[in-house]
Amino acid sequence: MFTPISLSRVSGEAVEALLDDAFGLDRHQRTAYLLRQAMPVIDHLSFGMMLNDNLVGSIQCWPVAIGKAPLILVGPVAVASNRQNVGIGKMLMHHMLKAKRALDAPMVIIGDPEYYGRFGFDSVATQGWILPGPWEPRRLLLRNPENHPLPSHADLGPDPQPRNSPFI
Ligand SMILES: CC(C)(COP(=O)(O)OP(=O)(O)OC[C@H]1O[C@@H](n2cnc3c(N)ncnc32)[C@H](O)[C@@H]1OP(=O)(O)O)[C@@H](O)C(=O)NCCC(=O)NCCS
């Protein structure tokens, strides 16, 4: 049976091994890593998916900002390569969205719109945003159901004041 647990209860080594498996060993070059550099993970939105004591999936969320507005960077979302396409990614995303608090900021992810569109993410409002590394504009996706006002042209990067943010 699949059981989601707080990622704080999972060993760092197990999470790193899962990420290497899902994304490959060159994953640290990805622009998403620059976006969340030196940021603390958001505990209440980060989970591991367990199957018989084995970690088979994980989701992590981080405080970032677009201009001065706080956002939550979702990802990496990772599923063990031998367990993909059986619903674990969807379970992790739904579990994380259910754990979202009323004051949490809107969410951003770099990922395939064909997958993350089903969770309410799209690239409409992100086309004027600037990232600290290469990115495909069609894969920069925002979920902002409350329509928080956000800048249309600004830099996306680590939140300079994550602990003071009213949204975390
Ligand atoms: C992408 C990922 C998180 C999806 O999780 P998963 O558990 O394998 O997928 P799920 O079982 O939740 O969903 C399967 C469905 O999504 C689709 N899907 C899976 N990955 C997809 C992708 N990258 N793009 C579009 N659709 C995708 C499948 O075709 C399937 O469609 P269906 O429901 O119509 O049959 C997982 O495959 C993974 O870790 N991949 C490697 C790392 C990665 O690319 N992570 C995402 C970037 S943060």
The ligand as a Tripos MOL2 file, in Angstrom:
@<TRIPOS>MOLECULE
LIG
   48    50     1     0     0
SMALL
NO_CHARGES

@<TRIPOS>ATOM
      1 C1          6.8930   12.9480  -14.3490 C.3       1 LIG1
      2 C2          6.5850   12.0470  -13.1520 C.3       1 LIG1
      3 C3          6.6900   12.8260  -11.8540 C.3       1 LIG1
      4 C4          5.1290   11.5450  -13.3320 C.3       1 LIG1
      5 O1          4.8070   10.6760  -12.2750 O.3       1 LIG1
      6 P1          4.2600    9.1990  -12.5840 P.3       1 LIG1
      7 O2          3.9190    8.5910  -11.2880 O.co2     1 LIG1
      8 O3          5.2440    8.4860  -13.4500 O.co2     1 LIG1
      9 O4          2.9820    9.4940  -13.4840 O.3       1 LIG1
     10 P2          1.4520    9.2720  -13.0350 P.3       1 LIG1
     11 O5          1.2420    7.8130  -12.8530 O.co2     1 LIG1
     12 O6          1.1200   10.1890  -11.9440 O.co2     1 LIG1
     13 O7          0.6830    9.8010  -14.3120 O.3       1 LIG1
     14 C5          0.6920    9.0290  -15.4700 C.3       1 LIG1
     15 C6          0.0390    9.8460  -16.5680 C.3       1 LIG1
     16 O8          0.8360   11.0110  -16.8090 O.3       1 LIG1
     17 C7          1.3830   10.9530  -18.1050 C.3       1 LIG1
     18 N1          2.7450   11.4610  -18.0150 N.ar      1 LIG1
     19 C8          3.7460   11.0000  -17.2380 C.ar      1 LIG1
     20 N2          4.8510   11.7600  -17.4040 N.ar      1 LIG1
     21 C9          4.5110   12.7120  -18.2990 C.ar      1 LIG1
     22 C10         5.2190   13.7820  -18.8980 C.ar      1 LIG1
     23 N3          6.4970   14.0510  -18.5990 N.pl3     1 LIG1
     24 N4          4.5430   14.5610  -19.7760 N.ar      1 LIG1
     25 C11         3.2530   14.3250  -20.0840 C.ar      1 LIG1
     26 N5          2.5380   13.3190  -19.5480 N.ar      1 LIG1
     27 C12         3.1690   12.5280  -18.6780 C.ar      1 LIG1
     28 C13         1.3100    9.4870  -18.5160 C.3       1 LIG1
     29 O9          1.2700    9.3690  -19.9080 O.3       1 LIG1
     30 C14         0.0030    9.0820  -17.8730 C.3       1 LIG1
     31 O10        -1.0890    9.5870  -18.6000 O.3       1 LIG1
     32 P3         -2.5880    8.9820  -18.4330 P.3       1 LIG1
     33 O11        -3.0560    9.3240  -17.0260 O.co2     1 LIG1
     34 O12        -3.3670    9.7140  -19.4600 O.co2     1 LIG1
     35 O13        -2.4400    7.5140  -18.6590 O.co2     1 LIG1
     36 C15         7.5250   10.8040  -13.1060 C.3       1 LIG1
     37 O14         7.3490   10.0370  -14.2690 O.3       1 LIG1
     38 C16         9.0180   11.1420  -12.9790 C.2       1 LIG1
     39 O15         9.5430   11.1860  -11.8780 O.2       1 LIG1
     40 N6          9.6860   11.3470  -14.1200 N.am      1 LIG1
     41 C17        11.1180   11.6530  -14.0970 C.3       1 LIG1
     42 C18        11.4140   12.9810  -13.4450 C.3       1 LIG1
     43 C19        10.5990   14.1370  -13.9850 C.2       1 LIG1
     44 O16        10.5620   14.3480  -15.2020 O.2       1 LIG1
     45 N7          9.9040   14.8830  -13.0700 N.am      1 LIG1
     46 C20         9.0280   16.0020  -13.4130 C.3       1 LIG1
     47 C21         9.6840   17.3350  -13.4260 C.3       1 LIG1
     48 S1          9.6620   18.1360  -11.8380 S.3       1 LIG1
@<TRIPOS>BOND
     1     1     2 1
     2     2     3 1
     3     2     4 1
     4     2    36 1
     5     4     5 1
     6     5     6 1
     7     6     7 2
     8     6     8 1
     9     6     9 1
    10     9    10 1
    11    10    11 2
    12    10    12 1
    13    10    13 1
    14    13    14 1
    15    14    15 1
    16    15    16 1
    17    15    30 1
    18    16    17 1
    19    17    18 1
    20    17    28 1
    21    18    19 ar
    22    18    27 ar
    23    19    20 ar
    24    20    21 ar
    25    21    22 ar
    26    21    27 ar
    27    22    23 1
    28    22    24 ar
    29    24    25 ar
    30    25    26 ar
    31    26    27 ar
    32    28    29 1
    33    28    30 1
    34    30    31 1
    35    31    32 1
    36    32    33 2
    37    32    34 1
    38    32    35 1
    39    36    37 1
    40    36    38 1
    41    38    39 2
    42    38    40 1
    43    40    41 1
    44    41    42 1
    45    42    43 1
    46    43    44 2
    47    43    45 1
    48    45    46 1
    49    46    47 1
    50    47    48 1
@<TRIPOS>SUBSTRUCTURE
     1 LIG1         1 GROUP 0 **** ****
